[in-house]
Amino acid sequence: MSLEWRGAAVAPDDEMPSPESWEPVSVPGRPEGFAGAEAVAYETTFSDPRDESDAHTLLVLSGTYAHTRVWCNGDLLTSHDTYFEPLRVRLPESEEYRIVVECRAPADRFGGLHATDQLPPERCVPGIWWGAALETRPDPCVSELSVQPQVSEADVTDATVEVSATVLTEEPLDDRITLSLRPEGDVRGGGMMDRARVSTDEETTSVTYTIDVRDPSLWWPHDRGDQSRYVLSAKLDDDEHSVTTGLRTVSYDDGLQVNGEEVPVRGVTLLDPTAEDVERAVDANANLVRVRAQGTPPEVARACDDHGVLLWQDLPLSGPGSFDNERGTNLAARLDATYAQHPSFAAVGIHDEPVSPYADGLGSGFLDRLRFRWRAWRTGYDSTEAETVAGAVDSVPTFPVVGPPGINPDAATLYPGWRYGDTADLPWLCSQFGVGDVVAGFGAGALGTADPADTPGFDRARHDRHIDDGVAASQAYQADVVREVAEGLRQRRAPVVVLDSLRDVGDAGMGVLAADGSEKTAHDVLADSYEPTQVVLSAPSPGERDVVVLHDRPESTNLTVEWDYNGEREQAEHTVGPFARVPVDTLTLSAGDEVTLAVTDGQRAVKNEYTISQ
């Protein structure tokens, strides 16, 4: 049933909102006219939507940012404080309904990126962001259904699906729910069915059950295998409810393992995630997206499942300052439960950028490096609380602290050539501060338009330190930084490398795509740098430089490598082992030289082009 909504900015207090006037708004959505409001109320009215076969009416809201209260016909029904967790409200019987939903910006630290200046105000409007619908159901019915797949790391053929169902009933009930698990799509065989007892005198009860999976088909990232999924259905009398899930293991031990096999991660950060961004990530040869310091919309998580893209999901916690440990632990546990049904769910970050930048503007000289070390030493962060919160997540690996070198982060954000120094400082940063295994952010900013007006999260002064003027020069500089750091980290065998970021949220930013999805110069450079099998220069600068094959696949491969150096072409055959880094020749380079590298396995050819700078 389609609902018409009205909205109004309101003062946050304990009473049901009663604004002087309402204006039509789109729900789900983020009404730009309320940008900057601390609280926004939404109102809708409708008649009883049930027909003769229905007994229950449910209001289902998704993405209610951030602290939410719901009234029906003047009575407060419920409150909610976790916007990434769906809110399902059973409505009382009535011939006519007036629903009022109030959404408030969080008063605690858990607004995430939406509580910072990294996103435009119109993207942070308190509201019903992802979904709003009415459901009518018979009696009895399954009103909620969640699953958590479990696969043994010791034996991936040992798999189960843990099912949790909420049952609504108007009368005492003694019955059985039929649970079926079948491969998604037009696949014959492989299905499982079982029955679980429901016995209750209460109006609402929960049923839990574990289904054993025979001969499980596993879900893989897109560059390693198929994205097999299963549909779990729960049927109670005339009511049926279903969810889609997948089976896989994920762990971290000196690298990310999926289904017990090493998966080198080539990722991108999403600041304002959409399902289209997941497809764009695949186009850039990424196999992971990090949704930074915010909840992931359901359609984005489903897109990750569909396209075989791993999902790094952050807790909505960003920036310096203490936080409520108990609240954080509760949110982390609920985040884990919410996303556990998605086979793409692969990691959780807890505290994003917990200290202020301390090295802005420092160069690459000896004194600048001393200053960098001094400032890093003075910048402290006690990770105890973040580690405690991370302990509430038990289904995927966690990275409690995501931040700069010097604070002993679990996942480092490295910005040589942008915040400090230049790209040649990458080896020094990694060796001096013991970082580089998990890199949760690197890159540089660039203009998306000639005269940017809307630039949240973009430091124009920092940009102008590197580039004189012009969109072309700006994007060329960004492309150089992206290439050199991405290739440098891959040559260092960093098991997790994540670019900051895929797409801008304004007229300029760290994205390799503009806000409308159009490509900047760095996009194709990133796609080349992220090719699973690629050939690169050890450094695109004057001097003796190696031609290096990067091979991030689990099998040995026969490759033909070719390099064109100022018009002189050479070729060599090489057999490379699994996850190899193999130098094949050495070139003596000078400023202005043109170098084109190519590699093929006989089925796919990839190319890399360089102009050697000073």
C-alpha positions as CSV (number, residue, x, y, z in Angstrom):
1,M,0.0,0.0,0.0
2,S,1.4,3.4,-1.0
3,L,1.4,6.0,1.7
4,E,1.3,9.8,1.4
5,W,3.5,11.6,3.9
6,R,3.9,15.1,5.3
7,G,6.8,16.4,7.3
8,A,7.9,19.3,9.5
9,A,11.0,20.4,11.4
10,V,10.1,20.2,15.1
11,A,11.7,21.0,18.5
12,P,12.9,17.8,20.2
13,D,10.9,17.3,23.4
14,D,9.0,14.6,25.2
15,E,5.6,15.2,23.6
16,M,4.2,14.0,20.3
17,P,5.1,16.6,17.7
18,S,2.3,19.0,16.8
19,P,3.7,21.5,14.2
20,E,1.6,24.4,13.1
21,S,1.8,23.1,9.5
22,W,2.9,20.1,7.5
23,E,4.3,20.0,4.0
24,P,4.3,17.1,1.5
25,V,7.5,15.0,1.5
26,S,8.8,11.9,-0.1
27,V,9.2,8.9,2.2
28,P,11.6,7.1,2.1
29,G,13.9,10.1,1.5
30,R,15.8,13.0,3.0
31,P,13.7,16.2,2.6
32,E,16.4,18.8,1.7
33,G,14.2,21.6,3.1
34,F,14.8,20.3,6.6
35,A,18.6,20.2,6.3
36,G,20.1,21.3,9.6
37,A,17.0,20.4,11.7
38,E,17.7,18.5,14.9
39,A,14.4,16.7,14.7
40,V,11.9,16.1,11.9
41,A,8.3,14.7,12.3
42,Y,6.5,12.7,9.6
43,E,2.8,12.1,9.4
44,T,0.6,9.8,7.3
45,T,-3.1,8.9,7.5
46,F,-4.9,5.9,6.0
47,S,-7.9,3.6,6.4
48,D,-7.8,0.1,7.7
49,P,-5.8,-1.7,4.9
50,R,-6.9,-5.3,5.8
51,D,-9.2,-7.5,3.8
52,E,-11.2,-10.5,5.0
53,S,-8.1,-12.8,5.1
54,D,-6.0,-10.4,7.2
55,A,-5.8,-10.0,11.0
56,H,-2.7,-7.9,11.5
57,T,-1.3,-4.6,10.2
58,L,2.4,-4.0,10.4
59,L,4.2,-0.7,9.8
60,V,7.7,-1.5,8.5
61,L,10.3,1.3,8.6
62,S,13.9,1.0,7.5
63,G,16.7,3.4,8.0
64,T,15.0,5.7,10.6
65,Y,17.9,8.0,11.4
66,A,18.7,8.1,14.2
67,H,16.5,8.1,17.4
68,T,12.9,7.4,16.5
69,R,9.5,7.4,18.2
70,V,6.2,6.2,16.6
71,W,2.7,7.3,17.6
72,C,-0.6,5.8,16.3
73,N,-3.7,7.8,16.8
74,G,-2.0,9.8,19.6
75,D,-0.6,6.8,21.5
76,L,3.2,6.2,21.7
77,L,3.8,2.7,20.3
78,T,7.5,2.3,20.4
79,S,10.9,4.0,20.3
80,H,14.0,2.9,18.3
81,D,17.7,3.9,18.4
82,T,19.4,1.8,15.8
83,Y,18.7,3.0,12.3
84,F,20.5,0.2,10.5
85,E,18.1,-2.3,12.2
86,P,14.6,-2.5,10.6
87,L,11.7,-1.2,12.8
88,R,8.5,-3.4,12.5
89,V,5.5,-2.1,14.5
90,R,2.3,-4.0,15.0
91,L,-0.6,-1.4,14.8
92,P,-3.7,-1.7,17.0
93,E,-7.0,-2.3,15.3
94,S,-8.8,0.8,14.0
95,E,-10.9,2.0,11.1
96,E,-8.7,5.0,10.6
97,Y,-5.1,5.6,11.3
98,R,-2.9,8.6,11.9
99,I,0.8,7.7,12.2
100,V,3.4,10.2,13.4
101,V,7.1,9.3,13.3
102,E,9.7,11.6,14.9
103,C,13.3,11.2,13.9
104,R,16.1,13.0,15.9
105,A,19.7,13.5,15.1
106,P,21.7,11.5,17.7
107,A,22.7,13.2,20.9
108,D,25.5,10.6,21.5
109,R,28.6,9.8,19.5
110,F,26.9,7.3,17.2
111,G,25.8,9.5,14.4
112,G,28.9,8.3,12.4
113,L,29.8,10.2,9.3
114,H,26.4,11.9,9.2
115,A,27.4,13.7,12.4
116,T,30.5,15.2,10.7
117,D,31.2,17.7,8.0
118,Q,32.2,14.9,5.6
119,L,28.7,14.8,4.1
120,P,26.4,17.6,2.8
121,P,23.7,18.6,5.3
122,E,20.9,17.5,3.0
123,R,22.2,13.9,3.3
124,C,22.0,14.0,7.1
125,V,18.4,15.1,7.5
126,P,16.7,13.0,10.3
127,G,14.2,10.8,8.5
128,I,13.0,7.5,7.2
129,W,15.8,7.0,4.7
130,W,15.5,3.5,3.2
131,G,11.9,2.2,3.4
132,A,8.4,2.7,4.6
133,A,5.6,0.2,4.0
134,L,2.4,-1.4,5.4
135,E,2.1,-5.1,5.6
136,T,-1.2,-7.0,6.3
137,R,-1.0,-10.6,7.5
138,P,-3.3,-13.4,8.5
139,D,-3.5,-15.0,11.9
140,P,-1.3,-16.6,13.0
141,C,1.7,-15.3,11.0
142,V,5.5,-15.0,11.0
143,S,6.0,-11.2,11.4
144,E,9.8,-11.3,11.4
145,L,12.4,-13.8,10.1
146,S,16.2,-13.7,10.4
147,V,18.9,-16.2,9.7
148,Q,22.6,-16.6,10.5
149,P,24.5,-19.1,8.3
150,Q,27.3,-21.1,10.0
151,V,30.0,-22.9,8.1
152,S,32.8,-24.8,9.9
153,E,36.2,-23.4,9.0
154,A,37.7,-26.9,9.6
155,D,35.2,-28.5,7.1
156,V,33.3,-26.3,4.7
157,T,30.9,-29.2,4.0
158,D,29.7,-28.8,7.6
159,A,27.1,-26.0,7.4
160,T,24.0,-24.9,9.2
161,V,21.5,-22.0,9.1
162,E,20.3,-20.7,12.4
163,V,16.7,-19.5,12.1
164,S,14.9,-17.0,14.3
165,A,11.2,-16.3,13.7
166,T,8.7,-14.0,15.5
167,V,5.1,-15.3,15.5
168,L,2.0,-13.2,16.0
169,T,-1.2,-14.9,17.1
170,E,-4.6,-13.8,18.5
171,E,-5.4,-17.1,20.1
172,P,-3.4,-19.7,22.0
173,L,-1.3,-21.6,19.5
174,D,0.0,-25.2,19.3
175,D,1.2,-25.7,15.8
176,R,4.4,-26.2,13.7
177,I,6.2,-23.9,11.3
178,T,7.5,-25.5,8.1
179,L,11.0,-24.4,7.4
180,S,12.5,-25.0,3.9
181,L,15.9,-24.1,2.6
182,R,16.4,-24.2,-1.2
183,P,19.1,-23.0,-3.6
184,E,18.1,-19.7,-5.1
185,G,17.1,-19.7,-8.8
186,D,16.0,-22.5,-11.1
187,V,18.1,-25.2,-9.4
188,R,16.8,-28.8,-9.0
189,G,17.6,-30.7,-5.8
190,G,19.6,-29.6,-2.8
191,G,16.6,-28.4,-0.8
192,M,16.0,-29.2,2.8
193,M,12.8,-29.1,4.9
194,D,12.0,-29.4,8.5
195,R,9.3,-28.4,11.1
196,A,9.6,-26.5,14.3
197,R,7.0,-26.5,17.0
198,V,5.2,-23.3,18.1
199,S,3.3,-23.5,21.4
200,T,2.2,-20.3,23.2
201,D,-0.5,-18.4,25.0
202,E,1.1,-15.1,24.3
203,E,0.4,-12.8,21.4
204,T,4.0,-12.7,20.4
205,T,6.6,-15.5,20.7
206,S,9.9,-16.4,19.2
207,V,11.0,-19.6,17.6
208,T,14.6,-20.6,17.0
209,Y,15.7,-23.6,15.0
210,T,18.9,-24.9,13.3
211,I,18.7,-26.4,9.8
212,D,21.5,-28.7,8.6
213,V,22.7,-28.0,5.0
214,R,23.5,-31.0,2.9
215,D,26.3,-30.6,0.3
216,P,26.5,-26.8,0.7
217,S,27.2,-24.5,-2.3
218,L,29.5,-21.7,-1.1
219,W,29.4,-18.0,-1.9
220,W,32.6,-16.5,-3.3
221,P,33.8,-13.0,-4.2
222,H,33.3,-12.3,-7.9
223,D,37.0,-12.8,-8.8
224,R,37.1,-16.2,-7.1
225,G,33.9,-18.1,-7.9
226,D,30.1,-18.1,-8.0
227,Q,27.7,-16.3,-5.7
228,S,25.5,-19.2,-4.7
229,R,22.6,-18.3,-2.4
230,Y,19.8,-20.0,-0.6
231,V,16.2,-19.0,0.2
232,L,14.9,-19.8,3.6
233,S,11.1,-19.9,3.8
234,A,9.0,-20.2,7.0
235,K,5.3,-21.2,6.5
236,L,2.7,-21.1,9.3
237,D,-0.8,-22.1,8.1
238,D,-1.6,-19.7,5.3
239,D,1.3,-17.3,6.0
240,E,4.7,-17.5,4.4
241,H,7.8,-15.4,5.0
242,S,11.3,-15.8,3.3
243,V,14.8,-14.4,3.3
244,T,17.8,-15.0,1.1
245,T,21.2,-15.8,2.5
246,G,24.5,-17.5,1.5
247,L,27.1,-19.8,3.0
248,R,30.8,-18.9,3.4
249,T,33.5,-18.6,6.1
250,V,35.5,-15.4,6.6
251,S,38.5,-14.9,8.8
252,Y,41.6,-12.8,9.1
253,D,45.1,-14.1,9.9
254,D,47.8,-12.1,8.2
255,G,45.3,-11.7,5.4
256,L,41.6,-12.2,4.7
257,Q,40.5,-15.8,4.1
258,V,37.1,-16.7,2.5
259,N,36.1,-20.3,2.6
260,G,39.6,-21.1,3.9
261,E,41.4,-19.5,0.9
262,E,43.4,-16.4,0.8
263,V,41.7,-13.4,-0.9
264,P,43.9,-10.4,-1.5
265,V,41.6,-7.4,-1.0
266,R,41.4,-4.5,-3.4
267,G,38.7,-2.2,-2.0
268,V,37.0,1.2,-2.2
269,T,35.3,3.3,0.4
270,L,31.7,4.4,0.0
271,L,30.7,7.7,1.6
272,D,27.1,7.8,0.4
273,P,26.5,4.2,-0.7
274,T,24.1,3.2,-3.4
275,A,23.5,-0.1,-5.2
276,E,25.0,1.5,-8.4
277,D,28.2,2.1,-6.4
278,V,28.6,-1.6,-5.9
279,E,28.5,-2.2,-9.7
280,R,30.9,0.7,-10.1
281,A,33.3,-0.9,-7.6
282,V,33.3,-4.1,-9.8
283,D,34.1,-1.9,-12.8
284,A,37.1,-0.6,-11.0
285,N,38.3,-4.2,-10.3
286,A,37.5,-3.9,-6.6
287,N,36.4,-6.9,-4.6
288,L,35.4,-5.1,-1.4
289,V,33.6,-1.9,-0.4
290,R,34.0,-0.3,3.0
291,V,30.9,1.6,4.0
292,R,32.5,4.2,6.2
293,A,31.1,5.0,9.7
294,Q,27.5,4.5,8.8
295,G,24.8,1.8,8.3
296,T,24.6,0.1,4.9
297,P,21.2,0.4,3.1
298,P,19.6,-3.0,2.5
299,E,19.7,-2.6,-1.2
300,V,23.5,-2.0,-1.1
301,A,24.1,-5.1,1.1
302,R,22.0,-7.1,-1.4
303,A,24.0,-5.7,-4.3
304,C,27.2,-6.8,-2.6
305,D,25.7,-10.3,-2.3
306,D,24.6,-10.3,-6.0
307,H,27.9,-8.9,-7.4
308,G,30.3,-10.9,-5.2
309,V,31.7,-7.8,-3.5
310,L,32.8,-8.2,0.1
311,L,31.3,-5.7,2.6
312,W,33.3,-4.0,5.3
313,Q,30.7,-2.5,7.6
314,D,31.7,0.2,10.0
315,L,30.0,1.1,13.3
316,P,28.6,4.7,13.0
317,L,31.4,6.2,15.1
318,S,33.8,8.7,13.7
319,G,36.1,11.4,14.9
320,P,37.9,12.3,18.1
321,G,36.2,12.0,21.5
322,S,35.1,9.4,24.1
323,F,32.0,7.4,23.7
324,D,29.6,5.3,25.8
325,N,31.2,1.8,25.9
326,E,28.0,0.0,26.9
327,R,26.0,1.7,24.1
328,G,28.8,0.9,21.6
329,T,28.8,-2.7,22.6
330,N,25.0,-2.9,22.2
331,L,25.1,-1.3,18.8
332,A,28.0,-3.6,17.6
333,A,26.1,-6.7,18.6
334,R,22.9,-5.5,16.8
335,L,24.9,-4.5,13.7
336,D,26.4,-8.0,13.6
337,A,23.0,-9.6,13.9
338,T,21.5,-7.3,11.2
339,Y,24.1,-8.0,8.5
340,A,24.9,-11.6,9.4
341,Q,22.5,-13.0,6.8
342,H,24.5,-11.4,4.0
343,P,27.3,-13.7,2.7
344,S,29.2,-10.6,1.5
345,F,29.5,-9.4,5.2
346,A,33.2,-9.7,5.8
347,A,34.5,-7.2,8.4
348,V,33.5,-4.6,10.9
349,G,35.4,-1.4,11.8
350,I,34.7,0.2,15.2
351,H,36.2,3.7,15.7
352,D,37.0,5.6,12.5
353,E,39.7,8.3,12.6
354,P,39.7,8.7,16.4
355,V,42.3,11.5,16.4
356,S,42.6,14.8,14.6
357,P,45.0,14.9,11.6
358,Y,48.5,15.8,13.0
359,A,50.7,15.9,9.9
360,D,48.9,18.2,7.5
361,G,51.3,20.1,5.2
362,L,54.5,18.3,6.2
363,G,56.9,17.7,3.3
364,S,59.3,14.8,2.6
365,G,62.6,16.3,3.9
366,F,64.6,15.0,6.9
367,L,63.2,17.7,9.2
368,D,59.7,17.0,8.1
369,R,60.1,13.4,8.9
370,L,61.4,14.3,12.4
371,R,58.3,16.5,12.8
372,F,56.0,13.7,11.7
373,R,57.5,11.3,14.2
374,W,57.3,13.9,17.0
375,R,53.7,14.7,16.3
376,A,52.8,11.0,15.9
377,W,54.5,10.3,19.3
378,R,52.5,13.1,21.0
379,T,49.2,11.8,19.5
380,G,47.9,9.1,21.6
381,Y,44.8,6.9,21.5
382,D,43.7,4.4,24.1
383,S,42.1,1.5,22.1
384,T,40.8,-0.3,25.1
385,E,37.1,0.7,24.7
386,A,37.2,0.2,20.9
387,E,38.5,-3.3,21.5
388,T,35.9,-4.0,24.1
389,V,33.1,-3.0,21.6
390,A,34.7,-5.1,18.9
391,G,34.3,-8.1,21.2
392,A,30.5,-7.9,20.6
393,V,31.0,-9.0,17.0
394,D,31.5,-12.7,16.6
395,S,30.6,-13.5,13.0
396,V,33.3,-11.6,11.1
397,P,36.8,-10.1,11.7
398,T,37.0,-6.7,13.3
399,F,39.3,-3.7,13.1
400,P,38.7,-1.8,16.3
401,V,40.8,1.3,15.4
402,V,40.9,2.8,11.9
403,G,43.2,5.8,11.7
404,P,46.6,7.3,10.9
405,P,50.1,6.0,11.6
406,G,51.4,6.6,15.1
407,I,48.4,5.5,17.1
408,N,48.9,1.7,16.4
409,P,45.8,1.4,14.3
410,D,44.4,-2.0,13.4
411,A,43.7,-0.6,9.9
412,A,45.8,2.4,8.8
413,T,44.7,5.4,6.8
414,L,47.8,6.6,4.7
415,Y,47.8,9.8,2.7
416,P,51.3,10.4,1.4
417,G,51.2,12.9,-1.4
418,W,48.0,14.5,-0.1
419,R,48.0,15.2,3.7
420,Y,51.8,15.0,4.0
421,G,55.0,14.2,2.1
422,D,54.8,12.6,-1.3
423,T,54.2,9.1,-2.6
424,A,57.8,8.1,-2.3
425,D,57.4,8.3,1.5
426,L,55.2,5.2,1.5
427,P,58.0,2.7,2.4
428,W,59.2,5.0,5.2
429,L,55.7,5.3,6.6
430,C,55.1,1.5,6.5
431,S,58.5,0.6,8.1
432,Q,58.7,3.5,10.6
433,F,55.2,2.9,12.0
434,G,54.7,-0.7,11.4
435,V,51.6,-0.2,9.2
436,G,50.7,-1.4,5.8
437,D,49.1,-4.8,6.2
438,V,45.5,-3.4,6.4
439,V,45.1,0.0,4.7
440,A,41.6,1.3,5.1
441,G,42.2,4.6,3.2
442,F,44.6,6.1,0.8
443,G,44.4,8.6,-2.1
444,A,44.1,12.3,-2.9
445,G,41.4,14.8,-3.7
446,A,40.5,16.3,-7.0
447,L,38.1,18.7,-8.5
448,G,35.0,17.3,-10.2
449,T,34.0,20.7,-11.8
450,A,35.9,23.8,-12.8
451,D,34.3,25.9,-10.1
452,P,33.2,23.7,-7.2
453,A,30.7,25.1,-4.8
454,D,29.5,22.1,-2.8
455,T,32.6,20.5,-1.4
456,P,31.9,18.7,2.0
457,G,34.9,16.8,3.3
458,F,37.2,18.4,0.7
459,D,40.1,20.5,1.9
460,R,40.6,23.1,-0.9
461,A,43.7,24.6,0.9
462,R,45.3,21.2,1.0
463,H,44.4,20.7,-2.7
464,D,45.9,24.0,-3.7
465,R,49.2,23.2,-2.0
466,H,49.7,20.4,-4.6
467,I,48.0,21.8,-7.7
468,D,48.1,25.3,-9.2
469,D,44.8,25.3,-11.0
470,G,42.5,23.5,-13.4
471,V,40.4,20.4,-13.4
472,A,42.8,18.5,-15.7
473,A,45.8,19.2,-13.6
474,S,43.9,18.4,-10.4
475,Q,42.7,15.0,-11.7
476,A,46.1,14.2,-13.2
477,Y,47.7,14.7,-9.8
478,Q,45.1,12.5,-8.1
479,A,45.6,9.8,-10.6
480,D,49.4,9.8,-10.0
481,V,48.9,9.5,-6.3
482,V,46.3,6.7,-6.6
483,R,48.5,4.7,-9.0
484,E,51.8,5.1,-7.0
485,V,50.3,4.2,-3.6
486,A,48.0,1.4,-4.9
487,E,50.9,-0.2,-6.8
488,G,53.3,0.4,-4.0
489,L,51.1,-1.3,-1.4
490,R,50.4,-4.3,-3.7
491,Q,54.2,-4.7,-4.3
492,R,54.6,-4.7,-0.5
493,R,52.0,-7.6,-0.4
494,A,49.6,-5.6,1.7
495,P,46.7,-8.1,2.1
496,V,44.0,-5.4,2.4
497,V,44.1,-2.2,0.3
498,V,41.2,0.2,0.3
499,L,41.0,3.4,-1.7
500,D,39.4,6.5,-0.1
501,S,37.1,6.8,-2.0
502,L,35.0,5.6,-4.9
503,R,32.6,8.6,-5.5
504,D,32.4,12.2,-4.4
505,V,29.5,13.6,-2.4
506,G,30.0,17.2,-3.8
507,D,31.6,19.1,-6.6
508,A,35.1,17.9,-5.5
509,G,36.5,15.2,-3.3
510,M,38.6,12.1,-2.8
511,G,36.5,10.0,-5.2
512,V,37.8,8.6,-8.5
513,L,34.2,9.3,-9.7
514,A,32.4,12.6,-9.6
515,A,29.2,12.8,-7.6
516,D,27.1,11.9,-10.6
517,G,29.1,8.8,-11.2
518,S,31.1,10.2,-14.2
519,E,34.8,9.1,-14.3
520,K,37.7,11.2,-13.2
521,T,41.1,10.5,-14.7
522,A,42.0,8.4,-11.7
523,H,39.2,5.9,-12.3
524,D,40.9,4.0,-15.1
525,V,44.3,4.3,-13.3
526,L,42.7,2.6,-10.3
527,A,41.1,-0.1,-12.4
528,D,44.5,-0.8,-14.0
529,S,46.3,-0.8,-10.6
530,Y,43.6,-3.2,-9.2
531,E,43.8,-5.8,-12.0
532,P,44.3,-9.2,-10.2
533,T,47.2,-9.9,-12.6
534,Q,49.1,-6.8,-13.7
535,V,52.6,-5.7,-14.6
536,V,54.0,-2.5,-13.0
537,L,57.1,-0.4,-12.5
538,S,58.7,-0.6,-9.1
539,A,58.5,3.2,-9.1
540,P,57.5,5.6,-11.9
541,S,60.5,7.9,-11.4
542,P,64.1,8.3,-12.8
543,G,66.6,5.6,-12.0
544,E,66.9,1.9,-12.3
545,R,63.4,0.5,-11.9
546,D,62.2,-3.1,-12.0
547,V,59.3,-4.3,-14.2
548,V,57.3,-6.4,-11.7
549,V,54.5,-8.9,-12.3
550,L,51.7,-8.8,-9.6
551,H,49.7,-12.0,-9.6
552,D,46.8,-12.2,-7.0
553,R,45.4,-15.5,-8.0
554,P,45.6,-18.9,-6.2
555,E,47.0,-20.9,-9.1
556,S,50.3,-20.8,-11.1
557,T,50.0,-19.2,-14.5
558,N,52.1,-18.9,-17.7
559,L,52.3,-15.3,-18.7
560,T,53.6,-13.3,-21.6
561,V,55.1,-10.0,-20.4
562,E,55.8,-7.1,-22.8
563,W,57.3,-3.7,-22.3
564,D,57.7,-0.8,-24.7
565,Y,60.4,1.7,-23.5
566,N,60.5,4.9,-25.7
567,G,59.5,2.8,-28.7
568,E,61.8,-0.2,-28.1
569,R,59.7,-3.3,-27.4
570,E,60.7,-6.5,-25.6
571,Q,58.9,-9.6,-24.6
572,A,59.4,-12.5,-22.2
573,E,57.6,-15.6,-21.0
574,H,57.3,-16.3,-17.3
575,T,55.6,-18.8,-15.1
576,V,54.4,-17.2,-11.9
577,G,53.3,-19.0,-8.7
578,P,50.2,-18.3,-6.6
579,F,50.1,-14.7,-5.2
580,A,53.5,-14.0,-6.7
581,R,55.5,-10.8,-7.1
582,V,58.0,-11.4,-9.8
583,P,60.6,-8.9,-11.2
584,V,61.1,-9.6,-14.9
585,D,63.6,-7.0,-16.0
586,T,65.2,-3.7,-15.0
587,L,64.9,-0.4,-17.0
588,T,67.0,2.7,-16.6
589,L,64.5,5.6,-16.7
590,S,64.8,9.3,-17.2
591,A,62.3,12.1,-16.8
592,G,60.0,12.3,-19.8
593,D,60.4,8.6,-20.8
594,E,57.3,6.8,-22.0
595,V,56.8,3.2,-20.8
596,T,54.0,0.9,-21.7
597,L,53.7,-2.5,-20.0
598,A,51.4,-5.4,-20.9
599,V,50.8,-8.9,-19.6
600,T,48.6,-11.7,-20.9
601,D,47.7,-15.3,-19.8
602,G,46.5,-16.1,-23.3
603,Q,42.9,-15.2,-22.4
604,R,43.0,-11.7,-21.0
605,A,45.5,-9.0,-21.7
606,V,46.0,-5.9,-19.5
607,K,48.1,-2.8,-20.0
608,N,49.7,-0.1,-17.9
609,E,51.2,3.1,-19.2
610,Y,53.6,5.6,-17.6
611,T,55.1,8.9,-18.3
612,I,58.2,9.3,-16.0
613,S,58.2,12.5,-14.0
614,Q,61.0,14.2,-12.1
